[in-house]
Every structure is written in structure tokens, then in C-alpha cells.
């Protein structure tokens, strides 16, 4: 977080703030903001949105010198302070648009010269240099062929310097940065929040010289006179500061809009609803929109772990997703994206490390898969895997069932004494990112893609549908599918 600087070019010296008191369904403020010198701050920007190209730069708060912030995770923001030293009030920043754009307002040719060498000597000019487009360049090159290239020719003495006129381009570039964000002020004790929206546009102009010849004697002076592409790139990517004092002043005008939240998931759902409205707009303007001819994709989700990796999952009921335990290991909450580009989040309900299975209850309903049932799954049968190999989201690969075999659990030490796991062995391409995704036989799931041998090609393993169904039947109330198909 940034401790100094300003974005709105003004500071608020005093501010009246009130602690939130719940009065039935009403919330009121009745103390002083100027007394609050510490805030918890968390980021809640959609991971899906971050990957959509809508977020070009980060945002932060410009603070008064006497205000301190403690950067925490979004989950920790919603937990009540455990000690008196922890901030009672938290700011949650949800950026839904942070885009940079540039426009060339004017492009003008500027006369200059180049020095290429001396007449009678061999010339060498880089193939991409702009001087090649200069008037007279071809004639100069033809007249100065290397002497050794002419059979029997005697070396020539150096003649007059070769100086050509050319033009480089002077561009006036307007760089614009637009930020839109929701900011939530959360009272972690009273469990209430107020939301406000920040919309900011910022312009800056750059003078940049393009197509300057490397043979121009003034190229260093030109570079020092003009801005560089690097200057422009850095400006477009630098953090944008939102003045905290102005933000708190806006919150003061909205004290009567304070709302209670009953749980972490309740506030998450509020934020997700706002994010999904933005994602729907983004999706509607994409030219690589999803195909609608395969409903199986509607059952698959992308699972973001927050560790720079991702996995797959699929709906088994309208609000429960099945994935690998190693995908969600160590997480209370899981961020996901559905095939239509919407973001959702979920709570891990239960897991089995031996089977590498986890159940996640999500706040956005989806299309549940149909499971294959029966006692026979024959080798040679064509199957398809849907997932996100190497972060290439919603990809499908095809192969055959190679075998049905038991193998020791990948999460337990070999010979640990636990029961082996039944797997579907397949040669369908499965890579990191496929973990937790479905293996389909037609429209029915026969396994959950889990691991592959790295020392061979085409040896990949999916947890067998019987293992999946036995676990789900036991751990998910109201769910029952007999793997044998008898009832």
C-alpha cells in the first residue's frame, strides 16, 4: 500500500465517522472517523476478470501520514478482530475495470540526415533501418559495391562522406487510464458494510520519436529530447492511487446505506453478483465466444488456487462441484469460473486425500453431470477429457480406455498400508490443469482426471466412477447413485 501521494489532488483533514450499531434492520454511525488510524485492507478483484484482459494496472489507496493499513486476505477481513491491536474496520477493493489505452493524435515527419560511410568503400546497412526508404539510397548502395566483389578491381581510396536525408516520425500520443472499482467499508465487529463506487479517468500526453535511423548522428540527442516507448509502457502499468480521505468522505454520505451481513459467504455473494454483471458484459463483447453445441462444457469449471496454478472441476449437483483434493488442498474457499465466463466461489465441504477427492459447495448453480453406471467399462472404448491443460481453459482431448486397474494413492506414501484406488487408465492427453476435470464416455462421466506418469507418454489415470459415487453417496446428504446401475 502507498503511504503518501494523492490522486484527487486534495486531502480531507477532519472526518466524522460512526461505529455501526445494528438497530433491528437499520444501521447507524455514531463516532468519529478522525479517531480511526488503522484499517485492514484486502483485494477482492475477480481472478476471472484479471485473466480477461480488463485489468491493465493495479490500484491502491493514498494515505495520510498518520493512517496505517494492514494488508490481509479477503477471508481474514471478514473475521472479527482477535486482539485489540487488529483493525476493526476494513476496506475491500474490487477493481472491475482498469484499462490503459493510447491514441496517436498527430504523426509528423521530421527531416534529419544519416552518415553511411565514404564513397568508394563497402557499405553495410541493417535490413530494418528506415534509411533504406530514403530517396537515393539504392543508387548510393549500387555505386559503392565492395571492391573485392568486382573481379580484378583495385581497391579504391576513400572518397567523399555519404550523407543522405531522411525523415523520422514525431508522434503525439495520448495515454488514457480508466479505473472503476467497488470499495466496501466493513465493520468487522458489527458485521456491516457500506459500498461505494470509484470511477476515475486520467490522461497524459507523450512525444515519441519513431523510426529513427541508427546511422543518424543525432540519435542520442533525439532520444533525450523525446519520451520513450518504455516511458509510455511504464505509465500505463503503474499503480493508480485512490485518495482514502475522499473515499471516506463519500462513505460518510452513505451511512444510511449500511447493510448487515450474516456470514462470509453472504458478503462474498454480494461481491460476486457485481463481478458477474461485469463479466457478462465482457463475455458479450468477445469474438471467441464459447460454442453452444456441447452441453458438457456447462458442467465444467476452472478452479483457481491463488498459487499461480489452476485445476478443473465439475458439477455433480446444481450447487456442488467435485474436484481433486490436491487442487483445493489448504483452502477454505475456492474461486471458480464457469464456461459462460461467470465467476463463483465455494466452500470445501469434505475431502478424502487417499482418493484425491474434494466436494465444494458453490454459490452459482450449474448443470450437473450424469454418471455412467454398470459393471463393465471396456478397454478400447473412446473417452474424452475436458479441463484446462497448461492453463488453456476449457479444452477437450480424446483417447481410449487403456485399462481399469488399481494403483496406490498418489497422496500417500507407497506401501503405506492404505487400500489402493481404482483408476481408469487412458491415453487421452491430460496435463497440469486437467486435474479434477471429468472423463466422459459420451455424455456420462466415467472418471475424474487426476494424474499421469511423467516418465512415459499416454499413461494417464482418472479416479474410477465407482470410487467417486461411493464417496459422494456417503458424504453428500440426499445424493444417491448406485455405481452398478441396479438402483
Buried (B, 14 or more C-beta within 10 A) or exposed (E): BBEEEBBBEEEBEEBBBBBBBBEEEEBBBEEEBBEBEEBBBBBBBBBBBEBBEBBBBBBBBBBBEEBEBBEBBBEBBBBEBEEEEBBBBBBBBBBBBBBBEBEEEEEEEEEBBBEBBBBBBEBEBEEEBBBBEBEEBEEBBEEBEEEEEEEEEEEBEEEEEBEBEBBBBBBBBBBBBBBBBBBBBBBBEBBBBBBBEBEBEEEBEBEBBBBBBEBBEBBEEBEEEBBEEEBBEEBBEEEBBBBBBBBBBBBBEEBEEBBBBEEBBBBBBBBBEBBBEBBEEBBEEEEEEBEEEBEBBBBBBBBBBEEEEBBBBBBBBEBBBBBBBBBBBEBEBBBBBBBBBBBBBBBBEBBBBBBBBBBBBBBBEBBBBBBBBEEEBEEEBEBBBBBBBEBEBBBBBEBBBBEBEEEBBBBBEEEEEEEEBBBBBBBBBBBBBBBBBBBBBEEBBBBBBBBBEEEEEBBBBBBBBBBBBBBBEEBBEEBEBEBEEEE
